[in-house]
Amino acid sequence: MSEGLGRQIQGKIYRAGLFGRQPVVPVEPEVLADAAHRMLSAEAWAYVAGGAGQHRTVAANTDAFGRYRINPRMLVDVSDRDTSVELLGHTLANPLLLAPIGVLEMAHPDADHAVAEAASRTGVPMVISTQASVPMEETAQALGSTPRLFQLYWSSNEDVVASFVKRAEAIGASAVVVTLDTHVLGWRTRDLDLGYLPFGRGEGIAQYTSDPVFRALAESRPPSNEPTPRPTVAAVKSLVSIARHYPGSLRDNLRSPVPRAAVETFLDVFSRSDLTWDDLARLRTMTSLPIFVKGLQHPDDARLALDHGVNGIVVSNHGGRQVDNAIASIDALPGIVEVVAGRVPVLFDSGIRSGADVFVALALGADAVLLGRPYVYGLALAGAEGVQAVLEHIAAELDLTMALAGVKSIAEITRDTLV
Ligand SMILES: Cc1cc2nc3c(=O)[nH]c(=O)nc-3n(C[C@H](O)[C@H](O)[C@H](O)COP(=O)(O)O)c2cc1C
């Protein structure tokens, strides 16, 4: 009889407990978030945990899981369980991916390097963010042979888009995941109250500052007409941060206008709000990679996505960071799954906190799920080990939930397993 990952991880934790050692990365989701809260600066906590408006959708994303109940079956031989799934030609040991999360340096200096390290230790694919803290080529190196996807924010400069997509191909991405729900930033009340936007300080723009097309744009930008800010401590800190984040020596960067021009250029070209479904055809001409769209919540959008030939859908509301009072993402899943009817993979995120949540999302028709904030909390607490621990805890609980619900494989996690 195979032990299964659930019992393995459980056993490891209980054995350490015999020697008085408790997990550095808490297992209970709320305790994990609280522990990370204590580690993070006020700005980082606001940016990572916060969302849009009154945080109703942030809360709804997790609360809504409480309405879907698993109905366990007994005396089923579940001694051999298989948690693997097929996605984009890869066999994944678990139906899990690491969601694209920007500005990871706010949680830990090792940022994307650490997440990639945890991905390579666990085999969980990483969706590399356009707003990463580390150039995608470095992240890819740390990933080794672990699958990676590239998440794209569609810049208003199409040469930048084409360059990003070519780089994604060169690092062996299995797909481009175009995020559609963030063509402007949502009304993020906590960040606004702190006056905090990481990109303004040069954080989270490493894909741009490492990009030859973007750099040419920044270098040719006419000098800013904006008055130089009064040299307050905060202003000096921001200027140093901008200089520190630009490639090259800090000394040279502090003297050069280019790092500041790069931030301004980024703010100009980050996104555009005039894209429509027909524009996807243009992306298609830029790459032969499969194209996934991320951020769908409406069944009619799933229909349009299929009509326009997408290769996969990520049901997501960006963790409630964009539209407050929006539908909980898990409530949007069944309608989209019905429309898609198995024609392309449907991934899910926004609200996954535990293995039982993964089970519910799979039962409602997701092929795999993206884990978001919890891994950032693990990163904040213990770097690569912290991310690995969070992934293991979730995979372990999924395995045990399957065992206790009476299912042996992911394919057996159907709507019938829910009340
Ligand atoms: C701090 C933070 C940064 C994020 N950055 C990105 C990003 O760069 N690109 C993207 O497509 N989604 C981004 N997301 C959204 C995640 O990919 C994912 O949709 C979300 O975290 C899911 O919600 P949950 O973490 O509450 O489960 C970000 C989310 C957070 C919390």
The ligand as an ORCA input file, in Angstrom:
! r2SCAN-3c Opt
* xyz 0 1
  C       0.377     40.508     -4.671
  C      -0.307     39.975     -5.889
  C       0.247     40.240     -7.136
  C      -0.357     39.733     -8.283
  N       0.250     39.938     -9.498
  C      -0.302     39.403    -10.617
  C       0.342     39.539    -11.878
  O       1.409     40.124    -11.984
  N      -0.280     39.008    -12.952
  C      -1.483     38.346    -12.873
  O      -2.013     37.888    -13.880
  N      -2.082     38.183    -11.679
  C      -1.525     38.680    -10.569
  N      -2.129     38.477     -9.355
  C      -3.344     37.643     -9.283
  C      -2.983     36.165     -9.088
  O      -2.416     35.619    -10.236
  C      -4.243     35.347     -8.731
  O      -5.225     35.570     -9.710
  C      -4.784     35.709     -7.354
  O      -3.732     35.825     -6.431
  C      -5.772     34.673     -6.871
  O      -6.359     35.060     -5.664
  P      -5.924     34.436     -4.228
  O      -4.463     34.688     -4.122
  O      -6.695     35.219     -3.231
  O      -6.271     32.981     -4.265
  C      -1.548     38.976     -8.190
  C      -2.088     38.708     -6.930
  C      -1.480     39.183     -5.790
  C      -2.070     38.835     -4.450
*
